[in-house]
Amino acid sequence: MDFPRAQLASDVADLAAKGVLVGTSSWKYRGWLDLLYTRDRYLTNRKLSKTKFEANCLEEYAEVFKTVCFDGGLYQFPTEKMMEKFFSQVPSDFQMSFKVTEDITVRRFPSKDSNPKRAGQWNADFLNPEVFLTRFLAPLKPYQSQIGTLIFEFSTFKGEWEQGDEFLEALDGFLGSLPKVWNYSVEVRNRSFLRPEYFALLRRHGVSHTFNTWSEMPPVGEQTELPDSFTADFATARFLLKPGRFYQEAVDAFEPYEATKEPNPDARAALIDLLLTPAKPGRPNRRFLYVNNRLEGNALWTIYAAISGLLGRKIAESPAVQSFRLQ
């Protein structure tokens, strides 16, 4: 079955007109060539140019989608040059969300950090509002109208912070020092944090909880049913991994992300639930929803399948699914 690119673009535009923005986590996947991307646009001397593809494919991505989450923000501070490159490729109604750099969200750098000088070290800039304002937010300010949500992703806390009290105290002070004119979201990986005190803190600051599927987190469908889990005038969700599965396992199973390999009915049902327009009572109509390749194997097909389910449109299961199940 050929990928229904034009149909997906139409579906995505209809949802965006109602305040529901659905897109993917990052966009530079060569496995999407001949699905989302036109191979001929990135050839040099009749060969695919990785440099040309990665530099320019956002423009073609934005022909179909109205939003994307820049996951690479976790590993680097944005720069004026980077922002100019990104936003020159997308239309004025395109919304780009950013994961905030780990220089602000990591309390202690992992022992195998890419920067050996800080590996295993405590982070002096953890939840430092001044660093966030000057080094992360300032380069984004000229494009504020096109910024979706800024996601503070916190890895799983262990030890003394595992119960969450110290984290909530630090987070409260940090969020209270930020300008209120941006859409902020918080993503946690400790399921024990999903309690009334956490949701109340976010609501007090007008910050969205990021519903997320991760190794040790409950499914998104369970999170959305928790009392008062919608904490702002917009909602954020990221469909990342099947609960119980670890990141590298998904990479090994699904790369190069050319096709759906393992449908996840629970995640699709939760995504359909969040795609509903208008939203269910008590939920905001404005939403930023992002799907990762490592959920089912190909985020494009996952999104199309969910929208089709929402609209009652039947789709054929691809041969790639069948071959994967026989392994």
C-alpha positions, 0 to 999 in steps of 0.5 A, spaced: 500 500 500 502 506 498 503 511 503 497 516 503 501 522 503 495 527 501 490 524 505 494 525 511 496 532 509 488 533 509 486 530 515 492 534 519 490 540 516 482 539 519 485 537 526 489 543 526 484 548 524 480 545 530 486 546 535 489 539 535 496 539 532 499 532 531 506 531 528 512 527 530 518 527 534 523 529 530 523 529 522 530 527 519 529 519 518 531 516 511 526 511 512 521 516 511 523 517 504 518 515 498 513 515 504 513 522 506 519 525 503 521 525 495 527 522 494 529 526 488 529 532 492 535 530 495 540 527 490 547 529 488 550 526 482 544 521 482 545 519 489 542 520 496 546 526 499 545 525 507 547 532 508 542 535 503 537 531 506 538 533 513 539 540 512 532 541 507 527 535 509 523 540 514 521 544 508 517 537 505 515 535 512 511 541 513 508 540 507 504 535 510 504 536 518 503 543 522 507 541 528 514 537 530 517 536 536 525 538 536 528 532 540 535 535 539 533 540 543 535 536 549 542 535 547 544 543 545 542 550 546 538 553 540 542 558 536 540 564 532 543 560 526 539 554 527 532 558 528 533 561 522 534 555 518 528 551 521 523 557 521 525 559 514 523 552 511 516 552 514 510 556 513 507 561 518 502 557 521 507 551 523 508 550 530 515 547 533 515 544 540 522 544 543 525 539 548 529 543 553 536 542 554 539 537 559 544 542 561 537 544 565 533 538 566 539 533 568 540 533 576 546 529 575 549 527 568 550 519 567 556 516 568 557 515 560 555 522 558 557 524 551 562 529 555 567 525 559 568 532 563 562 532 566 560 524 566 557 522 573 558 530 575 552 534 579 549 539 574 550 546 577 545 549 572 540 544 574 533 548 574 537 554 573 532 559 571 537 564 568 541 559 564 534 557 561 532 565 560 538 567 557 541 561 553 535 557 551 529 562 551 532 568 548 534 565 541 527 563 540 524 569 542 523 572 535 519 566 533 515 566 539 508 566 535 511 559 532 513 556 538 508 550 540 510 548 547 517 547 551 518 541 554 522 540 560 523 532 560 526 529 567 529 522 566 527 517 572 530 520 579 533 515 583 535 515 591 533 521 595 529 524 590 525 518 588 519 520 592 518 526 589 518 531 594 525 534 593 523 535 586 516 538 586 519 543 591 525 545 586 520 545 580 515 549 584 521 555 585 523 554 577 517 554 574 515 560 578 521 564 576 519 563 568 515 568 564 508 566 563 507 568 556 510 561 553 507 554 553 511 550 558 510 542 559 513 537 564 515 530 562 516 526 568 519 518 568 517 516 575 510 514 575 510 515 583 510 523 581 503 522 578 499 524 584 495 530 586 501 534 589 504 534 582 498 536 578 496 541 583 503 544 582 503 544 574 496 547 574 498 553 579 503 555 574 499 554 568 504 548 565 501 542 562 503 535 564 506 531 558 502 524 558 507 520 555 509 512 554 515 510 557 519 504 560 516 505 567 510 509 566 503 507 565 500 508 559 497 514 556 490 512 557 491 511 564 494 517 565 489 521 562 484 518 567 487 520 573 483 526 576 486 533 574 491 530 570 489 536 565 493 542 568 493 547 563 489 551 557 493 546 553 495 539 553 501 535 551 502 528 549 508 524 547 507 517 544 514 514 545 515 507 547 511 501 549 511 501 557 515 495 559 520 496 553 527 500 553 529 505 548 535 501 545 530 495 544 526 499 540 531 502 536 534 495 535 527 492 533 524 498 529 530 501 525 530 504 520 523 506 521 520 504 514 514 501 516 509 499 522 512 493 525 508 492 531 501 495 532 500 498 539 492 498 540 492 501 547 497 507 544 492 508 538 486 508 542 489 513 547 491 517 541 484 517 538 482 519 545 486 525 545 485 527 537 477 528 539 474 534 537 471 537 541 475 535 547 471 531 552 469 535 558 474 538 562 480 537 557 483 543 553 481 543 546 488 546 544 493 540 544 500 538 542 500 531 540 507 527 538 508 520 536 515 517 535 518 511 531 520 507 536 512 506 538 510 501 533 516 502 527 513 508 523 510 514 526 507 516 520 503 510 519 501 510 527 498 517 526 495 515 519 492 509 523 489 513 529 486 518 525 483 513 520 480 510 527 478 517 529 474 518 522 472 510 522 476 509 516 478 502 514 486 501 512 489 495 510 495 492 515 501 492 511 506 486 509 511 489 514 507 488 520 505 480 518 513 479 517 515 482 523 510 478 527 513 471 524 520 473 527 
